[in-house]
Amino acid sequence: MLERRRRAENARAAGMLRAFAAAAARAGLAPERLRVQGYDGRGTARTPLTGWYLRGDRTVAVGTDGRFYVLTARLTALDRLRGTTVPPSDPPLVIGAGGKDGDSLALPAALTRLLPGWDG
């Protein structure tokens, strides 16, 4: 039952992200090149992805493809030099749920902050 609920929440969040990406493109919201941050806080690596960061700390984003990306990883020196790829992740309805107080952010609120008035 918990797994079914998780899948339903992921599906709802995925639909929201696809709708947001389409609305952002229509509105002319400029995407930016997404970067991955190293776990150790030492450096970043470029990715081939473009999109919009959902949090101020730039650890998660929605790509122009409407998919959810976690932008933290263990980076090697080669990753920092050449760049890296990031697979899409299952999107949550609450970013950072279960974290410290103040660290969680509802997905609709994050999207509205990027594009006020979007119809999600």
Summary of the structure (lengths in Angstrom):
residues: 120
radius of gyration: 14.6
end to end distance: 26.7
largest distance: 44.4
contacts: 334
relative contact order: 0.22
helix: 33%
strand: 26%
